[in-house]
């Protein structure tokens, strides 16, 4: 009996010892498991941090790209606006050029008709006979006149001397002879015709002056005397109160001889 109790106690001691060992083992395993889980958690956390940082970097990079895209879009809008403005300016300029060319074409066409009209009028005037003006010179001895004519042969220069001396009747006779003299130079004949008009103008015979000035231009529009002839023809029309004809003549002068001093004067005389 006693021996049985001893065996039971020994068995219980051994059993309890064995139980403690298994519990320890279980606890150790649990601790190990927890440690592994902690390590895995740390690793997961570290990996999560890395991924988070990567995501932050990606987000930052995307934000940078977005800002660049917005800036580029804004610049593109500005560039497009500037381009549209330039296109509008070019279209406006092109429209103005088209209108200018159209107006210029019409002006040229009108001017062609106008020049023909002026030439027709000038030719008609040149064909009109000149009314002789009454001489206001005092009666002189015919013999003395004859001597004077012999002293001054009919040359353009002698006609100019008489003109400058305001001896218009004597100048007129000389200029008329020179203008009809086929042996005289073309330039002197044209100059004599011009100053026949000038003598008539000085004597206020504007109808006669009109004929001679017209003849200079209609006979030779490119004559060196043409600008003077047109200027004085315009002045003659003004004296005759023919405003439209005067302006037409001044316009012809300005159009044909724009750089001449006569054209500058004509511009001031236009009304």
Buried (B, 14 or more C-beta within 10 A) or exposed (E): EEEEEEEEEEEEEEEEEEEEEEEEEEEEEEEEEEEEEEEEEEEEEEEEEEEEEEEEEEEEEEEEEEEEEEEEEEEEEEEEEEEEEEEEEEEEEEEEEEEEEEEEEEEEEEBEEBBEEBBEBBBEBBEEEBEEBEEEEEEEEEEEEEEEBEEBEBBBEBBBBBBEEEBBBBBBBBBBBBBEBEEBEEEBBBBBBBBBBBBBBBBEBBBBBBBBBBBBBBBBBEBEBBBBBBBBBBBBBBBBEBEEBBBBBBBBBBEBBEEBEBBEBBEEBEE
